[in-house]
Amino acid sequence: MNSTRLIDFSKSIGVSQGTLSEIEQNKYYPSTETIMAIHTNFHVDIQWNLFG
């Protein structure tokens, strides 16, 4: 994903780019609010988001 899309994605789920990077690197677990924002905005299954 290019940086513009990452910026838009992080804004749409309510986290900073730094937090998004840490989530991607498994340094930080997403909050319930972040998981719900991903589900609501991008229709990603909650169970898939939690368990892969």
PDB file of N, CA, C and O in Angstrom:
ATOM      1  N   MET A   1       0.862  -1.170   0.000  1.00  0.00           N
ATOM      2  CA  MET A   1       0.000   0.000   0.000  1.00  0.00           C
ATOM      3  C   MET A   1       0.902   1.225   0.000  1.00  0.00           C
ATOM      4  O   MET A   1       1.887   1.270   0.738  1.00  0.00           O
ATOM      5  N   ASN A   2       0.575   2.217  -0.820  1.00  0.00           N
ATOM      6  CA  ASN A   2       1.420   3.404  -0.821  1.00  0.00           C
ATOM      7  C   ASN A   2       1.094   4.296   0.371  1.00  0.00           C
ATOM      8  O   ASN A   2       0.074   4.110   1.035  1.00  0.00           O
ATOM      9  N   SER A   3       1.968   5.269   0.639  1.00  0.00           N
ATOM     10  CA  SER A   3       1.838   6.064   1.866  1.00  0.00           C
ATOM     11  C   SER A   3       0.555   6.874   1.916  1.00  0.00           C
ATOM     12  O   SER A   3      -0.005   7.052   2.997  1.00  0.00           O
ATOM     13  N   THR A   4       0.067   7.372   0.784  1.00  0.00           N
ATOM     14  CA  THR A   4      -1.185   8.128   0.784  1.00  0.00           C
ATOM     15  C   THR A   4      -2.339   7.241   1.210  1.00  0.00           C
ATOM     16  O   THR A   4      -3.192   7.656   1.996  1.00  0.00           O
ATOM     17  N   ARG A   5      -2.368   6.030   0.696  1.00  0.00           N
ATOM     18  CA  ARG A   5      -3.436   5.109   1.070  1.00  0.00           C
ATOM     19  C   ARG A   5      -3.331   4.724   2.539  1.00  0.00           C
ATOM     20  O   ARG A   5      -4.353   4.574   3.209  1.00  0.00           O
ATOM     21  N   LEU A   6      -2.111   4.563   3.051  1.00  0.00           N
ATOM     22  CA  LEU A   6      -1.937   4.250   4.472  1.00  0.00           C
ATOM     23  C   LEU A   6      -2.423   5.397   5.346  1.00  0.00           C
ATOM     24  O   LEU A   6      -3.034   5.173   6.391  1.00  0.00           O
ATOM     25  N   ILE A   7      -2.151   6.617   4.919  1.00  0.00           N
ATOM     26  CA  ILE A   7      -2.617   7.790   5.663  1.00  0.00           C
ATOM     27  C   ILE A   7      -4.139   7.788   5.710  1.00  0.00           C
ATOM     28  O   ILE A   7      -4.734   7.976   6.771  1.00  0.00           O
ATOM     29  N   ASP A   8      -4.765   7.577   4.563  1.00  0.00           N
ATOM     30  CA  ASP A   8      -6.223   7.552   4.497  1.00  0.00           C
ATOM     31  C   ASP A   8      -6.794   6.405   5.336  1.00  0.00           C
ATOM     32  O   ASP A   8      -7.787   6.579   6.042  1.00  0.00           O
ATOM     33  N   PHE A   9      -6.165   5.240   5.253  1.00  0.00           N
ATOM     34  CA  PHE A   9      -6.630   4.089   6.022  1.00  0.00           C
ATOM     35  C   PHE A   9      -6.524   4.367   7.514  1.00  0.00           C
ATOM     36  O   PHE A   9      -7.475   4.131   8.259  1.00  0.00           O
ATOM     37  N   SER A  10      -5.374   4.867   7.954  1.00  0.00           N
ATOM     38  CA  SER A  10      -5.205   5.117   9.392  1.00  0.00           C
ATOM     39  C   SER A  10      -6.205   6.164   9.881  1.00  0.00           C
ATOM     40  O   SER A  10      -6.754   6.030  10.974  1.00  0.00           O
ATOM     41  N   LYS A  11      -6.442   7.195   9.086  1.00  0.00           N
ATOM     42  CA  LYS A  11      -7.433   8.210   9.478  1.00  0.00           C
ATOM     43  C   LYS A  11      -8.828   7.611   9.560  1.00  0.00           C
ATOM     44  O   LYS A  11      -9.591   7.928  10.472  1.00  0.00           O
ATOM     45  N   SER A  12      -9.161   6.749   8.610  1.00  0.00           N
ATOM     46  CA  SER A  12     -10.519   6.205   8.572  1.00  0.00           C
ATOM     47  C   SER A  12     -10.810   5.260   9.739  1.00  0.00           C
ATOM     48  O   SER A  12     -11.970   5.058  10.101  1.00  0.00           O
ATOM     49  N   ILE A  13      -9.759   4.681  10.328  1.00  0.00           N
ATOM     50  CA  ILE A  13      -9.975   3.804  11.487  1.00  0.00           C
ATOM     51  C   ILE A  13      -9.612   4.484  12.801  1.00  0.00           C
ATOM     52  O   ILE A  13      -9.708   3.878  13.868  1.00  0.00           O
ATOM     53  N   GLY A  14      -9.195   5.744  12.720  1.00  0.00           N
ATOM     54  CA  GLY A  14      -8.978   6.535  13.927  1.00  0.00           C
ATOM     55  C   GLY A  14      -7.688   6.277  14.667  1.00  0.00           C
ATOM     56  O   GLY A  14      -7.632   6.440  15.886  1.00  0.00           O
ATOM     57  N   VAL A  15      -6.631   5.869  13.945  1.00  0.00           N
ATOM     58  CA  VAL A  15      -5.329   5.681  14.583  1.00  0.00           C
ATOM     59  C   VAL A  15      -4.271   6.469  13.815  1.00  0.00           C
ATOM     60  O   VAL A  15      -4.475   6.836  12.657  1.00  0.00           O
ATOM     61  N   SER A  16      -3.154   6.722  14.463  1.00  0.00           N
ATOM     62  CA  SER A  16      -2.056   7.413  13.794  1.00  0.00           C
ATOM     63  C   SER A  16      -1.303   6.437  12.897  1.00  0.00           C
ATOM     64  O   SER A  16      -1.452   5.222  13.026  1.00  0.00           O
ATOM     65  N   GLN A  17      -0.502   6.971  11.997  1.00  0.00           N
ATOM     66  CA  GLN A  17       0.319   6.119  11.142  1.00  0.00           C
ATOM     67  C   GLN A  17       1.285   5.298  11.979  1.00  0.00           C
ATOM     68  O   GLN A  17       1.552   4.138  11.662  1.00  0.00           O
ATOM     69  N   GLY A  18       1.809   5.890  13.042  1.00  0.00           N
ATOM     70  CA  GLY A  18       2.732   5.175  13.922  1.00  0.00           C
ATOM     71  C   GLY A  18       2.060   3.994  14.601  1.00  0.00           C
ATOM     72  O   GLY A  18       2.636   2.909  14.686  1.00  0.00           O
ATOM     73  N   THR A  19       0.851   4.203  15.082  1.00  0.00           N
ATOM     74  CA  THR A  19       0.099   3.115  15.714  1.00  0.00           C
ATOM     75  C   THR A  19      -0.204   2.022  14.704  1.00  0.00           C
ATOM     76  O   THR A  19      -0.068   0.838  15.012  1.00  0.00           O
ATOM     77  N   LEU A  20      -0.615   2.409  13.494  1.00  0.00           N
ATOM     78  CA  LEU A  20      -0.890   1.432  12.450  1.00  0.00           C
ATOM     79  C   LEU A  20       0.356   0.606  12.162  1.00  0.00           C
ATOM     80  O   LEU A  20       0.266  -0.612  12.010  1.00  0.00           O
ATOM     81  N   SER A  21       1.499   1.242  12.086  1.00  0.00           N
ATOM     82  CA  SER A  21       2.752   0.529  11.852  1.00  0.00           C
ATOM     83  C   SER A  21       3.034  -0.466  12.976  1.00  0.00           C
ATOM     84  O   SER A  21       3.454  -1.594  12.715  1.00  0.00           O
ATOM     85  N   GLU A  22       2.807  -0.056  14.217  1.00  0.00           N
ATOM     86  CA  GLU A  22       3.044  -0.945  15.358  1.00  0.00           C
ATOM     87  C   GLU A  22       2.071  -2.119  15.364  1.00  0.00           C
ATOM     88  O   GLU A  22       2.442  -3.227  15.751  1.00  0.00           O
ATOM     89  N   ILE A  23       0.827  -1.887  14.937  1.00  0.00           N
ATOM     90  CA  ILE A  23      -0.135  -2.983  14.834  1.00  0.00           C
ATOM     91  C   ILE A  23       0.346  -3.970  13.779  1.00  0.00           C
ATOM     92  O   ILE A  23       0.306  -5.181  13.997  1.00  0.00           O
ATOM     93  N   GLU A  24       0.796  -3.465  12.646  1.00  0.00           N
ATOM     94  CA  GLU A  24       1.283  -4.333  11.564  1.00  0.00           C
ATOM     95  C   GLU A  24       2.490  -5.161  11.997  1.00  0.00           C
ATOM     96  O   GLU A  24       2.677  -6.284  11.528  1.00  0.00           O
ATOM     97  N   GLN A  25       3.302  -4.612  12.885  1.00  0.00           N
ATOM     98  CA  GLN A  25       4.509  -5.295  13.350  1.00  0.00           C
ATOM     99  C   GLN A  25       4.265  -6.123  14.613  1.00  0.00           C
ATOM    100  O   GLN A  25       5.208  -6.632  15.218  1.00  0.00           O
ATOM    101  N   ASN A  26       3.006  -6.254  15.005  1.00  0.00           N
ATOM    102  CA  ASN A  26       2.617  -6.995  16.211  1.00  0.00           C
ATOM    103  C   ASN A  26       3.255  -6.457  17.481  1.00  0.00           C
ATOM    104  O   ASN A  26       3.485  -7.210  18.428  1.00  0.00           O
ATOM    105  N   LYS A  27       3.541  -5.159  17.510  1.00  0.00           N
ATOM    106  CA  LYS A  27       4.068  -4.518  18.715  1.00  0.00           C
ATOM    107  C   LYS A  27       2.934  -3.965  19.568  1.00  0.00           C
ATOM    108  O   LYS A  27       3.119  -3.641  20.742  1.00  0.00           O
ATOM    109  N   TYR A  28       1.762  -3.863  18.958  1.00  0.00           N
ATOM    110  CA  TYR A  28       0.612  -3.246  19.609  1.00  0.00           C
ATOM    111  C   TYR A  28      -0.627  -3.975  19.116  1.00  0.00           C
ATOM    112  O   TYR A  28      -0.735  -4.291  17.931  1.00  0.00           O
ATOM    113  N   TYR A  29      -1.558  -4.240  20.017  1.00  0.00           N
ATOM    114  CA  TYR A  29      -2.807  -4.883  19.632  1.00  0.00           C
ATOM    115  C   TYR A  29      -3.862  -3.809  19.409  1.00  0.00           C
ATOM    116  O   TYR A  29      -3.947  -2.855  20.182  1.00  0.00           O
ATOM    117  N   PRO A  30      -4.666  -3.955  18.362  1.00  0.00           N
ATOM    118  CA  PRO A  30      -5.693  -2.943  18.110  1.00  0.00           C
ATOM    119  C   PRO A  30      -6.774  -2.975  19.186  1.00  0.00           C
ATOM    120  O   PRO A  30      -7.111  -4.029  19.726  1.00  0.00           O
ATOM    121  N   SER A  31      -7.295  -1.815  19.474  1.00  0.00           N
ATOM    122  CA  SER A  31      -8.390  -1.718  20.448  1.00  0.00           C
ATOM    123  C   SER A  31      -9.679  -2.249  19.825  1.00  0.00           C
ATOM    124  O   SER A  31      -9.771  -2.453  18.614  1.00  0.00           O
ATOM    125  N   THR A  32     -10.650  -2.461  20.674  1.00  0.00           N
ATOM    126  CA  THR A  32     -11.968  -2.874  20.198  1.00  0.00           C
ATOM    127  C   THR A  32     -12.522  -1.831  19.230  1.00  0.00           C
ATOM    128  O   THR A  32     -13.140  -2.181  18.225  1.00  0.00           O
ATOM    129  N   GLU A  33     -12.303  -0.559  19.529  1.00  0.00           N
ATOM    130  CA  GLU A  33     -12.788   0.515  18.668  1.00  0.00           C
ATOM    131  C   GLU A  33     -12.126   0.458  17.296  1.00  0.00           C
ATOM    132  O   GLU A  33     -12.784   0.697  16.283  1.00  0.00           O
ATOM    133  N   THR A  34     -10.835   0.145  17.251  1.00  0.00           N
ATOM    134  CA  THR A  34     -10.121   0.045  15.976  1.00  0.00           C
ATOM    135  C   THR A  34     -10.626  -1.137  15.164  1.00  0.00           C
ATOM    136  O   THR A  34     -10.827  -1.025  13.955  1.00  0.00           O
ATOM    137  N   ILE A  35     -10.830  -2.265  15.824  1.00  0.00           N
ATOM    138  CA  ILE A  35     -11.352  -3.450  15.134  1.00  0.00           C
ATOM    139  C   ILE A  35     -12.746  -3.164  14.584  1.00  0.00           C
ATOM    140  O   ILE A  35     -13.060  -3.551  13.459  1.00  0.00           O
ATOM    141  N   MET A  36     -13.574  -2.495  15.364  1.00  0.00           N
ATOM    142  CA  MET A  36     -14.919  -2.156  14.893  1.00  0.00           C
ATOM    143  C   MET A  36     -14.874  -1.161  13.738  1.00  0.00           C
ATOM    144  O   MET A  36     -15.685  -1.251  12.817  1.00  0.00           O
ATOM    145  N   ALA A  37     -13.945  -0.221  13.774  1.00  0.00           N
ATOM    146  CA  ALA A  37     -13.812   0.749  12.681  1.00  0.00           C
ATOM    147  C   ALA A  37     -13.399   0.048  11.388  1.00  0.00           C
ATOM    148  O   ALA A  37     -13.900   0.386  10.316  1.00  0.00           O
ATOM    149  N   ILE A  38     -12.498  -0.916  11.477  1.00  0.00           N
ATOM    150  CA  ILE A  38     -12.093  -1.682  10.294  1.00  0.00           C
ATOM    151  C   ILE A  38     -13.286  -2.471   9.765  1.00  0.00           C
ATOM    152  O   ILE A  38     -13.516  -2.525   8.557  1.00  0.00           O
ATOM    153  N   HIS A  39     -14.034  -3.074  10.664  1.00  0.00           N
ATOM    154  CA  HIS A  39     -15.220  -3.840  10.271  1.00  0.00           C
ATOM    155  C   HIS A  39     -16.257  -2.933   9.597  1.00  0.00           C
ATOM    156  O   HIS A  39     -16.790  -3.267   8.539  1.00  0.00           O
ATOM    157  N   THR A  40     -16.531  -1.804  10.210  1.00  0.00           N
ATOM    158  CA  THR A  40     -17.559  -0.893   9.709  1.00  0.00           C
ATOM    159  C   THR A  40     -17.165  -0.256   8.382  1.00  0.00           C
ATOM    160  O   THR A  40     -17.971  -0.201   7.453  1.00  0.00           O
ATOM    161  N   ASN A  41     -15.935   0.222   8.292  1.00  0.00           N
ATOM    162  CA  ASN A  41     -15.506   0.969   7.101  1.00  0.00           C
ATOM    163  C   ASN A  41     -15.087   0.086   5.933  1.00  0.00           C
ATOM    164  O   ASN A  41     -15.196   0.496   4.777  1.00  0.00           O
ATOM    165  N   PHE A  42     -14.608  -1.124   6.225  1.00  0.00           N
ATOM    166  CA  PHE A  42     -14.052  -1.960   5.164  1.00  0.00           C
ATOM    167  C   PHE A  42     -14.689  -3.349   5.095  1.00  0.00           C
ATOM    168  O   PHE A  42     -14.262  -4.190   4.304  1.00  0.00           O
ATOM    169  N   HIS A  43     -15.712  -3.588   5.925  1.00  0.00           N
ATOM    170  CA  HIS A  43     -16.474  -4.838   5.904  1.00  0.00           C
ATOM    171  C   HIS A  43     -15.589  -6.070   6.083  1.00  0.00           C
ATOM    172  O   HIS A  43     -15.799  -7.104   5.448  1.00  0.00           O
ATOM    173  N   VAL A  44     -14.591  -5.936   6.966  1.00  0.00           N
ATOM    174  CA  VAL A  44     -13.707  -7.060   7.288  1.00  0.00           C
ATOM    175  C   VAL A  44     -14.340  -7.828   8.447  1.00  0.00           C
ATOM    176  O   VAL A  44     -14.743  -7.240   9.452  1.00  0.00           O
ATOM    177  N   ASP A  45     -14.421  -9.136   8.293  1.00  0.00           N
ATOM    178  CA  ASP A  45     -15.004  -9.987   9.321  1.00  0.00           C
ATOM    179  C   ASP A  45     -14.247  -9.825  10.638  1.00  0.00           C
ATOM    180  O   ASP A  45     -13.018  -9.875  10.665  1.00  0.00           O
ATOM    181  N   ILE A  46     -14.976  -9.635  11.712  1.00  0.00           N
ATOM    182  CA  ILE A  46     -14.363  -9.416  13.021  1.00  0.00           C
ATOM    183  C   ILE A  46     -13.552 -10.629  13.453  1.00  0.00           C
ATOM    184  O   ILE A  46     -12.436 -10.471  13.949  1.00  0.00           O
ATOM    185  N   GLN A  47     -14.083 -11.836  13.279  1.00  0.00           N
ATOM    186  CA  GLN A  47     -13.332 -13.026  13.672  1.00  0.00           C
ATOM    187  C   GLN A  47     -12.043 -13.151  12.872  1.00  0.00           C
ATOM    188  O   GLN A  47     -11.011 -13.526  13.429  1.00  0.00           O
ATOM    189  N   TRP A  48     -12.078 -12.845  11.584  1.00  0.00           N
ATOM    190  CA  TRP A  48     -10.859 -12.905  10.780  1.00  0.00           C
ATOM    191  C   TRP A  48      -9.864 -11.879  11.294  1.00  0.00           C
ATOM    192  O   TRP A  48      -8.666 -12.151  11.370  1.00  0.00           O
ATOM    193  N   ASN A  49     -10.358 -10.706  11.646  1.00  0.00           N
ATOM    194  CA  ASN A  49      -9.485  -9.644  12.156  1.00  0.00           C
ATOM    195  C   ASN A  49      -8.822 -10.063  13.461  1.00  0.00           C
ATOM    196  O   ASN A  49      -7.670  -9.708  13.713  1.00  0.00           O
ATOM    197  N   LEU A  50      -9.534 -10.810  14.289  1.00  0.00           N
ATOM    198  CA  LEU A  50      -8.980 -11.233  15.570  1.00  0.00           C
ATOM    199  C   LEU A  50      -8.091 -12.468  15.466  1.00  0.00           C
ATOM    200  O   LEU A  50      -7.064 -12.553  16.140  1.00  0.00           O
ATOM    201  N   PHE A  51      -8.479 -13.423  14.626  1.00  0.00           N
ATOM    202  CA  PHE A  51      -7.800 -14.721  14.629  1.00  0.00           C
ATOM    203  C   PHE A  51      -7.082 -15.069  13.338  1.00  0.00           C
ATOM    204  O   PHE A  51      -6.395 -16.088  13.262  1.00  0.00           O
ATOM    205  N   GLY A  52      -7.238 -14.224  12.318  1.00  0.00           N
ATOM    206  CA  GLY A  52      -6.536 -14.448  11.052  1.00  0.00           C
ATOM    207  C   GLY A  52      -7.154 -15.454  10.142  1.00  0.00           C
ATOM    208  O   GLY A  52      -6.632 -15.707   9.056  1.00  0.00           O
TER     209      GLY A  52
END
